[in-house]
Amino acid sequence: MHFFYRAYTFTSPLLLPQIRDTLNKLGPWEWIDRDNDDLGEYLSAHIPEDSWLKLYVRGTGAYQLDIKFRPEMEKAVAEKAFDVLHERVKTVLLPGLKATQIEPTPPVDR
């Protein structure tokens, strides 16, 4: 199994419920509300291949989007699949959230 991780912090004028609704409209994954004693409120979407997208609140209008991709496939195929997922995050999800001040950051959970 290969592991691929990326994470971005960003700002957005949207509130967490608006972000959830927007992400669900953008698809293809279903985003659901989560809550954790340590992490607070966040959103998550399960994607194929035992992989996840998670969006954490970092402050008023500040968020972090984590990509955790753990496919059970040949490495070259997995790398291409991750590139497609990562490109969708950068070109569809973040723009759809009106994200600004986008910066790479270490993921919350590995």
C-alpha positions as CSV (number, residue, x, y, z in Angstrom):
1,M,0.0,0.0,0.0
2,H,1.3,3.5,-0.9
3,F,0.6,6.6,1.1
4,F,0.1,10.1,-0.3
5,Y,-0.6,13.2,1.8
6,R,-1.1,16.8,1.1
7,A,-2.6,19.6,3.1
8,Y,-3.4,23.3,2.6
9,T,-4.4,26.1,4.9
10,F,-6.6,28.8,3.4
11,T,-9.0,31.5,4.1
12,S,-12.6,31.7,2.9
13,P,-15.6,34.0,3.5
14,L,-17.8,30.9,3.8
15,L,-18.9,29.4,7.1
16,L,-18.5,25.7,7.8
17,P,-22.1,24.8,6.9
18,Q,-21.8,26.8,3.6
19,I,-18.5,25.0,2.9
20,R,-20.2,21.6,3.4
21,D,-23.0,22.5,1.1
22,T,-20.6,23.8,-1.5
23,L,-18.4,20.8,-1.4
24,N,-21.4,18.5,-1.7
25,K,-22.6,20.4,-4.8
26,L,-19.1,20.2,-6.4
27,G,-19.1,16.5,-5.8
28,P,-18.4,13.7,-6.4
29,W,-18.0,12.9,-2.7
30,E,-20.4,13.3,0.2
31,W,-19.1,15.6,2.9
32,I,-20.4,15.1,6.4
33,D,-20.1,17.0,9.7
34,R,-17.7,15.6,12.3
35,D,-16.7,16.6,15.8
36,N,-13.7,15.7,17.8
37,D,-12.6,16.6,21.4
38,D,-9.2,17.6,20.2
39,L,-9.9,18.9,16.7
40,G,-13.3,20.5,17.2
41,E,-15.8,20.7,14.3
42,Y,-14.6,19.5,10.9
43,L,-15.9,18.0,7.7
44,S,-14.8,14.7,6.1
45,A,-15.4,12.9,2.8
46,H,-14.5,9.2,2.3
47,I,-13.2,8.6,-1.2
48,P,-12.4,5.2,-2.8
49,E,-9.4,3.2,-1.9
50,D,-9.5,3.8,1.9
51,S,-8.8,7.5,1.5
52,W,-10.1,10.7,3.0
53,L,-10.5,14.4,2.6
54,K,-10.9,16.4,5.8
55,L,-11.5,20.0,6.3
56,Y,-10.7,21.5,9.7
57,V,-11.5,24.9,11.2
58,R,-8.4,26.9,12.1
59,G,-10.0,30.1,13.2
60,T,-12.6,32.6,12.0
61,G,-12.5,32.2,8.2
62,A,-9.4,30.1,8.4
63,Y,-9.4,26.4,7.4
64,Q,-7.2,23.4,6.6
65,L,-7.9,20.8,3.9
66,D,-6.1,17.5,4.2
67,I,-5.8,14.8,1.6
68,K,-5.0,11.3,2.7
69,F,-4.7,8.8,-0.2
70,R,-3.9,5.2,0.6
71,P,-4.7,3.1,-2.4
72,E,-4.1,-0.6,-2.8
73,M,-2.8,-0.5,-6.4
74,E,0.5,-0.5,-8.3
75,K,2.7,2.5,-7.4
76,A,2.7,4.1,-10.8
77,V,-1.1,3.8,-11.1
78,A,-1.5,5.1,-7.5
79,E,0.7,8.2,-8.3
80,K,-1.4,9.0,-11.3
81,A,-4.6,8.6,-9.3
82,F,-3.3,10.8,-6.6
83,D,-2.3,13.5,-9.1
84,V,-5.8,13.5,-10.5
85,L,-7.3,13.9,-7.0
86,H,-4.8,16.5,-6.0
87,E,-5.5,18.5,-9.2
88,R,-9.2,18.4,-8.5
89,V,-8.6,19.8,-5.0
90,K,-6.5,22.6,-6.4
91,T,-8.6,23.5,-9.5
92,V,-12.2,22.7,-8.3
93,L,-12.6,22.4,-4.5
94,L,-10.4,25.3,-3.4
95,P,-11.7,27.8,-6.0
96,G,-15.3,26.6,-5.3
97,L,-14.7,27.6,-1.6
98,K,-13.5,31.1,-2.7
99,A,-10.2,30.1,-1.0
100,T,-7.5,32.7,-0.7
101,Q,-4.1,32.7,1.0
102,I,-3.6,29.1,0.1
103,E,-0.4,27.6,1.6
104,P,0.9,24.1,1.9
105,T,1.1,22.8,5.4
106,P,1.7,19.5,7.2
107,P,-1.4,17.3,7.4
108,V,-3.2,17.0,10.8
109,D,-3.4,13.2,10.9
110,R,-1.2,10.7,9.1
